[in-house]
Amino acid sequence: MKLKIKKINVKSDSRGWLSEIIRPEDIDNIQFGQLFLTVAYPGEVRGNHYHKRKTEWYCVIRGKAILTMVSNKTRERKETIMGENKLTLVEIPPNYFHSIKNVGEKEMMLLVYVNESFNSMDADTYF
């Protein structure tokens, strides 16, 4: 068996960083979607967008954050606190504006699964 090794690229900005971990082509499964890891520094916000067709699942595996979701149809607002002391997985359906803010004192590490891979030609991300 040949050992598969993939170099993981990291994209950084003033808020933190993001890295795509597994894409469908990595595991020869075009239906997989995408798994990525992102870090937000204290006080920083990630997201601030919605998708028309993508569903995402968020799990804060380090630190503490507030996830805010707002329905584009009803404007109903939902918030939940997520963090390493209470591991939860939250589904974010299409047409929900969502943002996640690091409210802890250390880096917040967020594991995200998306039901389809990012495609810059068809991003399905609306700010």
Helices and strands as residue ranges (DSSP letters): E 11-13, E 16-22, G 24-26, E 34-40, E 45-49, E 56-62, E 64-71, E 77-83, E 90-92, E 96-102, E 108-114
